[in-house]
């Protein structure tokens, strides 16, 4: 019973890390679509988001597999939530002209 609080905190931290990662991905895609340098945004965002999540996982797990699993469960649940929330907020882009071969 004494391990339930650290497990719950690891799960909440996983939710938070997932929100940062997938929310940052959503923001990057929106920013990259209108940017003149999309490669910069995607690369910088990937490095920053991955670094934050890996550091968070290492700190939260503290060499305990059960905490890492709880954190991963929260991370995946955050993915589902962010995906559902951002599905309706997709940017409306102007239609592109179809390019056909001559």
Phi and psi in radians as a Rosetta constraint file:
Dihedral C 1 N 2 CA 2 C 2 CIRCULARHARMONIC -1.284 0.35
Dihedral N 2 CA 2 C 2 N 3 CIRCULARHARMONIC -0.277 0.35
Dihedral C 2 N 3 CA 3 C 3 CIRCULARHARMONIC -1.608 0.35
Dihedral N 3 CA 3 C 3 N 4 CIRCULARHARMONIC -0.014 0.35
Dihedral C 3 N 4 CA 4 C 4 CIRCULARHARMONIC -1.260 0.35
Dihedral N 4 CA 4 C 4 N 5 CIRCULARHARMONIC -0.625 0.35
Dihedral C 4 N 5 CA 5 C 5 CIRCULARHARMONIC -1.167 0.35
Dihedral N 5 CA 5 C 5 N 6 CIRCULARHARMONIC -0.830 0.35
Dihedral C 5 N 6 CA 6 C 6 CIRCULARHARMONIC -1.075 0.35
Dihedral N 6 CA 6 C 6 N 7 CIRCULARHARMONIC -0.585 0.35
Dihedral C 6 N 7 CA 7 C 7 CIRCULARHARMONIC -1.179 0.35
Dihedral N 7 CA 7 C 7 N 8 CIRCULARHARMONIC -0.734 0.35
Dihedral C 7 N 8 CA 8 C 8 CIRCULARHARMONIC -1.139 0.35
Dihedral N 8 CA 8 C 8 N 9 CIRCULARHARMONIC -0.712 0.35
Dihedral C 8 N 9 CA 9 C 9 CIRCULARHARMONIC -1.154 0.35
Dihedral N 9 CA 9 C 9 N 10 CIRCULARHARMONIC -0.633 0.35
Dihedral C 9 N 10 CA 10 C 10 CIRCULARHARMONIC -1.150 0.35
Dihedral N 10 CA 10 C 10 N 11 CIRCULARHARMONIC -0.676 0.35
Dihedral C 10 N 11 CA 11 C 11 CIRCULARHARMONIC -1.125 0.35
Dihedral N 11 CA 11 C 11 N 12 CIRCULARHARMONIC -0.775 0.35
Dihedral C 11 N 12 CA 12 C 12 CIRCULARHARMONIC -1.121 0.35
Dihedral N 12 CA 12 C 12 N 13 CIRCULARHARMONIC -0.702 0.35
Dihedral C 12 N 13 CA 13 C 13 CIRCULARHARMONIC -1.118 0.35
Dihedral N 13 CA 13 C 13 N 14 CIRCULARHARMONIC -0.648 0.35
Dihedral C 13 N 14 CA 14 C 14 CIRCULARHARMONIC -1.111 0.35
Dihedral N 14 CA 14 C 14 N 15 CIRCULARHARMONIC -0.706 0.35
Dihedral C 14 N 15 CA 15 C 15 CIRCULARHARMONIC -1.033 0.35
Dihedral N 15 CA 15 C 15 N 16 CIRCULARHARMONIC -0.786 0.35
Dihedral C 15 N 16 CA 16 C 16 CIRCULARHARMONIC -1.121 0.35
Dihedral N 16 CA 16 C 16 N 17 CIRCULARHARMONIC -0.801 0.35
Dihedral C 16 N 17 CA 17 C 17 CIRCULARHARMONIC -1.116 0.35
Dihedral N 17 CA 17 C 17 N 18 CIRCULARHARMONIC -0.689 0.35
Dihedral C 17 N 18 CA 18 C 18 CIRCULARHARMONIC -1.133 0.35
Dihedral N 18 CA 18 C 18 N 19 CIRCULARHARMONIC -0.680 0.35
Dihedral C 18 N 19 CA 19 C 19 CIRCULARHARMONIC -1.118 0.35
Dihedral N 19 CA 19 C 19 N 20 CIRCULARHARMONIC -0.711 0.35
Dihedral C 19 N 20 CA 20 C 20 CIRCULARHARMONIC -1.123 0.35
Dihedral N 20 CA 20 C 20 N 21 CIRCULARHARMONIC -0.822 0.35
Dihedral C 20 N 21 CA 21 C 21 CIRCULARHARMONIC -1.151 0.35
Dihedral N 21 CA 21 C 21 N 22 CIRCULARHARMONIC -0.940 0.35
Dihedral C 21 N 22 CA 22 C 22 CIRCULARHARMONIC -1.382 0.35
Dihedral N 22 CA 22 C 22 N 23 CIRCULARHARMONIC -0.542 0.35
Dihedral C 22 N 23 CA 23 C 23 CIRCULARHARMONIC -1.162 0.35
Dihedral N 23 CA 23 C 23 N 24 CIRCULARHARMONIC -0.678 0.35
Dihedral C 23 N 24 CA 24 C 24 CIRCULARHARMONIC -1.155 0.35
Dihedral N 24 CA 24 C 24 N 25 CIRCULARHARMONIC -0.623 0.35
Dihedral C 24 N 25 CA 25 C 25 CIRCULARHARMONIC -1.125 0.35
Dihedral N 25 CA 25 C 25 N 26 CIRCULARHARMONIC -0.767 0.35
Dihedral C 25 N 26 CA 26 C 26 CIRCULARHARMONIC -1.073 0.35
Dihedral N 26 CA 26 C 26 N 27 CIRCULARHARMONIC -0.785 0.35
Dihedral C 26 N 27 CA 27 C 27 CIRCULARHARMONIC -1.100 0.35
Dihedral N 27 CA 27 C 27 N 28 CIRCULARHARMONIC -0.712 0.35
Dihedral C 27 N 28 CA 28 C 28 CIRCULARHARMONIC -1.117 0.35
Dihedral N 28 CA 28 C 28 N 29 CIRCULARHARMONIC -0.731 0.35
Dihedral C 28 N 29 CA 29 C 29 CIRCULARHARMONIC -1.110 0.35
Dihedral N 29 CA 29 C 29 N 30 CIRCULARHARMONIC -0.757 0.35
Dihedral C 29 N 30 CA 30 C 30 CIRCULARHARMONIC -1.103 0.35
Dihedral N 30 CA 30 C 30 N 31 CIRCULARHARMONIC -0.753 0.35
Dihedral C 30 N 31 CA 31 C 31 CIRCULARHARMONIC -1.216 0.35
Dihedral N 31 CA 31 C 31 N 32 CIRCULARHARMONIC -0.712 0.35
Dihedral C 31 N 32 CA 32 C 32 CIRCULARHARMONIC -1.160 0.35
Dihedral N 32 CA 32 C 32 N 33 CIRCULARHARMONIC -0.527 0.35
Dihedral C 32 N 33 CA 33 C 33 CIRCULARHARMONIC -1.191 0.35
Dihedral N 33 CA 33 C 33 N 34 CIRCULARHARMONIC -0.471 0.35
Dihedral C 33 N 34 CA 34 C 34 CIRCULARHARMONIC -1.877 0.35
Dihedral N 34 CA 34 C 34 N 35 CIRCULARHARMONIC -0.041 0.35
Dihedral C 34 N 35 CA 35 C 35 CIRCULARHARMONIC -1.462 0.35
Dihedral N 35 CA 35 C 35 N 36 CIRCULARHARMONIC 2.679 0.35
Dihedral C 35 N 36 CA 36 C 36 CIRCULARHARMONIC -1.452 0.35
Dihedral N 36 CA 36 C 36 N 37 CIRCULARHARMONIC -0.262 0.35
Dihedral C 36 N 37 CA 37 C 37 CIRCULARHARMONIC -2.230 0.35
Dihedral N 37 CA 37 C 37 N 38 CIRCULARHARMONIC 1.207 0.35
Dihedral C 37 N 38 CA 38 C 38 CIRCULARHARMONIC -1.165 0.35
Dihedral N 38 CA 38 C 38 N 39 CIRCULARHARMONIC -0.533 0.35
Dihedral C 38 N 39 CA 39 C 39 CIRCULARHARMONIC -1.076 0.35
Dihedral N 39 CA 39 C 39 N 40 CIRCULARHARMONIC -0.691 0.35
Dihedral C 39 N 40 CA 40 C 40 CIRCULARHARMONIC -1.051 0.35
Dihedral N 40 CA 40 C 40 N 41 CIRCULARHARMONIC -0.839 0.35
Dihedral C 40 N 41 CA 41 C 41 CIRCULARHARMONIC -1.101 0.35
Dihedral N 41 CA 41 C 41 N 42 CIRCULARHARMONIC -0.767 0.35
Dihedral C 41 N 42 CA 42 C 42 CIRCULARHARMONIC -1.186 0.35
Dihedral N 42 CA 42 C 42 N 43 CIRCULARHARMONIC -0.726 0.35
Dihedral C 42 N 43 CA 43 C 43 CIRCULARHARMONIC -1.194 0.35
Dihedral N 43 CA 43 C 43 N 44 CIRCULARHARMONIC -0.836 0.35
Dihedral C 43 N 44 CA 44 C 44 CIRCULARHARMONIC -1.098 0.35
Dihedral N 44 CA 44 C 44 N 45 CIRCULARHARMONIC -0.725 0.35
Dihedral C 44 N 45 CA 45 C 45 CIRCULARHARMONIC -1.139 0.35
Dihedral N 45 CA 45 C 45 N 46 CIRCULARHARMONIC -0.751 0.35
Dihedral C 45 N 46 CA 46 C 46 CIRCULARHARMONIC -1.071 0.35
Dihedral N 46 CA 46 C 46 N 47 CIRCULARHARMONIC -0.794 0.35
Dihedral C 46 N 47 CA 47 C 47 CIRCULARHARMONIC -1.112 0.35
Dihedral N 47 CA 47 C 47 N 48 CIRCULARHARMONIC -0.762 0.35
Dihedral C 47 N 48 CA 48 C 48 CIRCULARHARMONIC -1.175 0.35
Dihedral N 48 CA 48 C 48 N 49 CIRCULARHARMONIC -0.855 0.35
Dihedral C 48 N 49 CA 49 C 49 CIRCULARHARMONIC -1.104 0.35
Dihedral N 49 CA 49 C 49 N 50 CIRCULARHARMONIC -0.761 0.35
Dihedral C 49 N 50 CA 50 C 50 CIRCULARHARMONIC -1.143 0.35
Dihedral N 50 CA 50 C 50 N 51 CIRCULARHARMONIC -0.719 0.35
Dihedral C 50 N 51 CA 51 C 51 CIRCULARHARMONIC -1.089 0.35
Dihedral N 51 CA 51 C 51 N 52 CIRCULARHARMONIC -0.749 0.35
Dihedral C 51 N 52 CA 52 C 52 CIRCULARHARMONIC -1.113 0.35
Dihedral N 52 CA 52 C 52 N 53 CIRCULARHARMONIC -0.797 0.35
Dihedral C 52 N 53 CA 53 C 53 CIRCULARHARMONIC -1.182 0.35
Dihedral N 53 CA 53 C 53 N 54 CIRCULARHARMONIC -0.757 0.35
Dihedral C 53 N 54 CA 54 C 54 CIRCULARHARMONIC -1.123 0.35
Dihedral N 54 CA 54 C 54 N 55 CIRCULARHARMONIC -0.738 0.35
Dihedral C 54 N 55 CA 55 C 55 CIRCULARHARMONIC -1.103 0.35
Dihedral N 55 CA 55 C 55 N 56 CIRCULARHARMONIC -0.709 0.35
Dihedral C 55 N 56 CA 56 C 56 CIRCULARHARMONIC -1.104 0.35
Dihedral N 56 CA 56 C 56 N 57 CIRCULARHARMONIC -0.767 0.35
Dihedral C 56 N 57 CA 57 C 57 CIRCULARHARMONIC -1.069 0.35
Dihedral N 57 CA 57 C 57 N 58 CIRCULARHARMONIC -0.746 0.35
Dihedral C 57 N 58 CA 58 C 58 CIRCULARHARMONIC -1.121 0.35
Dihedral N 58 CA 58 C 58 N 59 CIRCULARHARMONIC -0.743 0.35
Dihedral C 58 N 59 CA 59 C 59 CIRCULARHARMONIC -1.187 0.35
Dihedral N 59 CA 59 C 59 N 60 CIRCULARHARMONIC -0.732 0.35
Dihedral C 59 N 60 CA 60 C 60 CIRCULARHARMONIC -1.260 0.35
Dihedral N 60 CA 60 C 60 N 61 CIRCULARHARMONIC -0.750 0.35
Dihedral C 60 N 61 CA 61 C 61 CIRCULARHARMONIC -1.095 0.35
Dihedral N 61 CA 61 C 61 N 62 CIRCULARHARMONIC -0.743 0.35
Dihedral C 61 N 62 CA 62 C 62 CIRCULARHARMONIC 0.886 0.35
Dihedral N 62 CA 62 C 62 N 63 CIRCULARHARMONIC 0.771 0.35
Dihedral C 62 N 63 CA 63 C 63 CIRCULARHARMONIC 1.090 0.35
Dihedral N 63 CA 63 C 63 N 64 CIRCULARHARMONIC 0.490 0.35
Dihedral C 63 N 64 CA 64 C 64 CIRCULARHARMONIC -2.153 0.35
Dihedral N 64 CA 64 C 64 N 65 CIRCULARHARMONIC 2.090 0.35
Dihedral C 64 N 65 CA 65 C 65 CIRCULARHARMONIC -1.105 0.35
Dihedral N 65 CA 65 C 65 N 66 CIRCULARHARMONIC -0.642 0.35
Dihedral C 65 N 66 CA 66 C 66 CIRCULARHARMONIC -1.119 0.35
Dihedral N 66 CA 66 C 66 N 67 CIRCULARHARMONIC -0.687 0.35
Dihedral C 66 N 67 CA 67 C 67 CIRCULARHARMONIC -1.195 0.35
Dihedral N 67 CA 67 C 67 N 68 CIRCULARHARMONIC -0.662 0.35
Dihedral C 67 N 68 CA 68 C 68 CIRCULARHARMONIC -1.115 0.35
Dihedral N 68 CA 68 C 68 N 69 CIRCULARHARMONIC -0.737 0.35
Dihedral C 68 N 69 CA 69 C 69 CIRCULARHARMONIC -1.130 0.35
Dihedral N 69 CA 69 C 69 N 70 CIRCULARHARMONIC -0.742 0.35
Dihedral C 69 N 70 CA 70 C 70 CIRCULARHARMONIC -1.079 0.35
Dihedral N 70 CA 70 C 70 N 71 CIRCULARHARMONIC -0.710 0.35
Dihedral C 70 N 71 CA 71 C 71 CIRCULARHARMONIC -1.145 0.35
Dihedral N 71 CA 71 C 71 N 72 CIRCULARHARMONIC -0.721 0.35
Dihedral C 71 N 72 CA 72 C 72 CIRCULARHARMONIC -1.146 0.35
Dihedral N 72 CA 72 C 72 N 73 CIRCULARHARMONIC -0.658 0.35
Dihedral C 72 N 73 CA 73 C 73 CIRCULARHARMONIC -1.092 0.35
Dihedral N 73 CA 73 C 73 N 74 CIRCULARHARMONIC -0.773 0.35
Dihedral C 73 N 74 CA 74 C 74 CIRCULARHARMONIC -1.096 0.35
Dihedral N 74 CA 74 C 74 N 75 CIRCULARHARMONIC -0.669 0.35
Dihedral C 74 N 75 CA 75 C 75 CIRCULARHARMONIC -1.095 0.35
Dihedral N 75 CA 75 C 75 N 76 CIRCULARHARMONIC -0.796 0.35
Dihedral C 75 N 76 CA 76 C 76 CIRCULARHARMONIC -1.184 0.35
Dihedral N 76 CA 76 C 76 N 77 CIRCULARHARMONIC -0.660 0.35
Dihedral C 76 N 77 CA 77 C 77 CIRCULARHARMONIC -1.129 0.35
Dihedral N 77 CA 77 C 77 N 78 CIRCULARHARMONIC -0.650 0.35
Dihedral C 77 N 78 CA 78 C 78 CIRCULARHARMONIC -1.128 0.35
Dihedral N 78 CA 78 C 78 N 79 CIRCULARHARMONIC -0.615 0.35
Dihedral C 78 N 79 CA 79 C 79 CIRCULARHARMONIC -1.056 0.35
Dihedral N 79 CA 79 C 79 N 80 CIRCULARHARMONIC -0.779 0.35
Dihedral C 79 N 80 CA 80 C 80 CIRCULARHARMONIC -1.093 0.35
Dihedral N 80 CA 80 C 80 N 81 CIRCULARHARMONIC -0.740 0.35
Dihedral C 80 N 81 CA 81 C 81 CIRCULARHARMONIC -1.165 0.35
Dihedral N 81 CA 81 C 81 N 82 CIRCULARHARMONIC -0.838 0.35
Dihedral C 81 N 82 CA 82 C 82 CIRCULARHARMONIC -1.136 0.35
Dihedral N 82 CA 82 C 82 N 83 CIRCULARHARMONIC -0.679 0.35
Dihedral C 82 N 83 CA 83 C 83 CIRCULARHARMONIC -1.085 0.35
Dihedral N 83 CA 83 C 83 N 84 CIRCULARHARMONIC -0.761 0.35
Dihedral C 83 N 84 CA 84 C 84 CIRCULARHARMONIC -1.168 0.35
Dihedral N 84 CA 84 C 84 N 85 CIRCULARHARMONIC -0.697 0.35
Dihedral C 84 N 85 CA 85 C 85 CIRCULARHARMONIC -1.201 0.35
Dihedral N 85 CA 85 C 85 N 86 CIRCULARHARMONIC -0.660 0.35
Dihedral C 85 N 86 CA 86 C 86 CIRCULARHARMONIC -1.531 0.35
Dihedral N 86 CA 86 C 86 N 87 CIRCULARHARMONIC -0.186 0.35
Dihedral C 86 N 87 CA 87 C 87 CIRCULARHARMONIC -1.089 0.35
Dihedral N 87 CA 87 C 87 N 88 CIRCULARHARMONIC -0.698 0.35
Dihedral C 87 N 88 CA 88 C 88 CIRCULARHARMONIC -1.410 0.35
Dihedral N 88 CA 88 C 88 N 89 CIRCULARHARMONIC -0.306 0.35
Dihedral C 88 N 89 CA 89 C 89 CIRCULARHARMONIC -1.760 0.35
Dihedral N 89 CA 89 C 89 N 90 CIRCULARHARMONIC 0.483 0.35
Dihedral C 89 N 90 CA 90 C 90 CIRCULARHARMONIC -1.161 0.35
Dihedral N 90 CA 90 C 90 N 91 CIRCULARHARMONIC 2.416 0.35
Dihedral C 90 N 91 CA 91 C 91 CIRCULARHARMONIC -1.211 0.35
Dihedral N 91 CA 91 C 91 N 92 CIRCULARHARMONIC 2.491 0.35
Dihedral C 91 N 92 CA 92 C 92 CIRCULARHARMONIC -1.610 0.35
Dihedral N 92 CA 92 C 92 N 93 CIRCULARHARMONIC 1.937 0.35
Dihedral C 92 N 93 CA 93 C 93 CIRCULARHARMONIC -1.711 0.35
Dihedral N 93 CA 93 C 93 N 94 CIRCULARHARMONIC 2.592 0.35
Dihedral C 93 N 94 CA 94 C 94 CIRCULARHARMONIC -1.140 0.35
Dihedral N 94 CA 94 C 94 N 95 CIRCULARHARMONIC 2.502 0.35
Dihedral C 94 N 95 CA 95 C 95 CIRCULARHARMONIC -1.138 0.35
Dihedral N 95 CA 95 C 95 N 96 CIRCULARHARMONIC 2.450 0.35
Dihedral C 95 N 96 CA 96 C 96 CIRCULARHARMONIC -1.526 0.35
Dihedral N 96 CA 96 C 96 N 97 CIRCULARHARMONIC 2.615 0.35
Dihedral C 96 N 97 CA 97 C 97 CIRCULARHARMONIC -1.262 0.35
Dihedral N 97 CA 97 C 97 N 98 CIRCULARHARMONIC 2.444 0.35
Dihedral C 97 N 98 CA 98 C 98 CIRCULARHARMONIC -1.346 0.35
Dihedral N 98 CA 98 C 98 N 99 CIRCULARHARMONIC 2.295 0.35
Dihedral C 98 N 99 CA 99 C 99 CIRCULARHARMONIC -1.800 0.35
Dihedral N 99 CA 99 C 99 N 100 CIRCULARHARMONIC 2.101 0.35
Dihedral C 99 N 100 CA 100 C 100 CIRCULARHARMONIC -1.923 0.35
Dihedral N 100 CA 100 C 100 N 101 CIRCULARHARMONIC 2.623 0.35
Dihedral C 100 N 101 CA 101 C 101 CIRCULARHARMONIC -1.217 0.35
Dihedral N 101 CA 101 C 101 N 102 CIRCULARHARMONIC 2.528 0.35
